[in-house]
Amino acid sequence: MADALDRHAAETIQAGSKSFATAARLFDPKTRRSVMMLYTWCRHCDDVIDDQHLGMRQMTAGAPDTSERRMARLRRKTQLAYAGEPMQDAPFAAFQQVALQHGLPERYPLAHLEGFAMDVQGRRYDTIDDTLSYCYHVAGVVGIMMAWIMGVKDKAILDRACDLGLAFQLTNIARDIVDDAEIGRCYLPRTWLIEAGIPPEEITARQHRQALARVAVRLINLAEPYYQSAQGGLGALPPRSAWAIATAHGVYRKIGIHVMAQGARAWDQRVSTSKSDKLRLLAKGLGQTIGSRWQTPTPRAEHLWQRPD
């Protein structure tokens, strides 16, 4: 069973995020396994809400399988995993192992599920605070959970891990604006779109691409202080974990840089980092890890969005 879970987790992370898969190789074997197990559950929940995982279709024949029903099943199975019930689905068996082994507080995965519930509810994001709240639930809390299984329990360092998740998600939103809009989702603040002269229902229209590029730049610039803040937590991580996180930090930040550089053409094809980019960022991450052993991080900036717990 353990070997099967390991294979499933490795295949999931490779298919779901080549950027994070590159960084994950740097963890020590024990941490890498836990990270991949947690990622498997997160990826599975995302796919289920998007109706992309047929294995979760367990309703009786003829019964409608709505996103609300799928959301309810995710919550129920996550709670059963914490209760120690045998898990038949690989993603939940993996999650149960990592959650119980590391004593992961249940409030964090439940907060993550709330992010998917926002998609199910068709939540509207009027202000940047609304967008950051969404980012916290779908990514900031994932950063917290990842740091937790790396051994971090200090609240101030968990704040830095949350900041990295926020930065990652802001970058993802900027990269995927058009793809998201094509399936009826928009995470950009409506106030920003109105200021840019873009009707929210016309995000995909090509005549708005220049204005949309300016909004994307604004979002990526907003991510920058969160990336900077996250670096202050590297010194608290074990060296190999710090190297993995520093590399992931560099890879995702580079995606944002590419989006800005491409301007109105940023959504003609999915922006990603090249193999040479990743190799350079691996080396840079090692240097940042070594430096973090002797650096005293500056206090977290007061103007940054603060997580609720």
Residue, then its C-alpha position, 0 to 999 in steps of 0.5 A: m500500500a505504501d509503495a502504491l501511495d508513493r507512486h501515486a503521489a510522485e505521478t500526481i506532483q509531476a503531472g500537476s506542477k512541474s515547477f514544484a516537482t523540480a523543487a520537491r526533489l531537493f527535500d530529504p526523502k522523509t520530508r519529500r514523501s510527506v510533501m508529496m502526500l499533502y500535494t496529492w490531496c490538495r491537487h485531488c480536491d482541486d480536480v474534484i471541484d473542477d469535475q476533472h477526477l472521475g474517481m470521485r463520481q460515487m453517486t448512485a446512477g441517475a443522481p445529479d453530481t453537482s459541485e455542491r455534492r462534490m464539495a460536501r464529499l471532500r469535507r466529509k472524507t477529510q474529516l473521516a481521515y482525521a477520525g482514523e477511518p480506513m481510506q480507500d481513495a489514494p489521495f485521502a489515504a495519503f492525506q491521512q498518513v501525513a496529517l496524523q503523522h505530523g499532527l497537522p491541525e484540522r483547521y488548516p485543511l478545512a480552511h483550504l477546502e473553504g477556498f474551493a467552496m468559494d469557487v463552488q459558490g461563485r464568489r465575487y471579488d470586489t476588492i484586493d482584500d477579497t482576492l487575498s482572502y481567496c489566495y489565503h484559502v487556496a494557497g496561503v494555508v497550503g504554505i502553512m501546512m507545508a511548513w508544518i510538516m517541515g517541522v515549523k510551529d512558530k507563528a511568525i515563521l508560519d506567517r512567512a510560509c503563508d506569505l509565500g503561498l499568497a505570492f504564488q497564488l497572485t502569480n498564478i492568477a496573473r498568468d491564468i486570467v484568460d483561462d479562468a475567465e473562459i470557465g466563468r471565474c475571475y479572481l481579479p478585484r472588480t475595482w481594478l478592472i473598472e479602473a482599467g476600463i475593462p467590463p468584468e464580463e469582457i475579460t477575454a476580449r482581445q481589445h482589452r489585452q493591453a489594459l489587462a496586461r497593466v492589471a496583471v503587472r499591478l497584481i505581480n507587483l503586489a506579490e513582490p513584498y510577499y515574496q520578499s517576506a517569505q525569504g525571511g523564513l528560510g533560516a528557520l527551515p532545515p537546510r534541504s527544505a530551505w533549498a527546495i523552498a528557495t528554488a520554488h520561490g524563484v521559479y514561481r517569481k520568474i513566471g510572474i516576470h515572464v508574464m510582465a515581459q510578454g505584456a498583452r501576449a501573455w495569454d496567447q499560450r501558457v507562461s512557464t519557466s524553461k529548463s535553463d531557468k530552473l537550473r539557474l534558480l536551483a543554484k540561486g536557491l542554494g546560495q540563498t539557503i546558505g546565506s539564510r543560515w547567518q542572516t537575521p530577517t527583517p520584521r514582517a512588514e505591517h502593511l502585508w495582509q494578515r492571515p486570520d489565525 
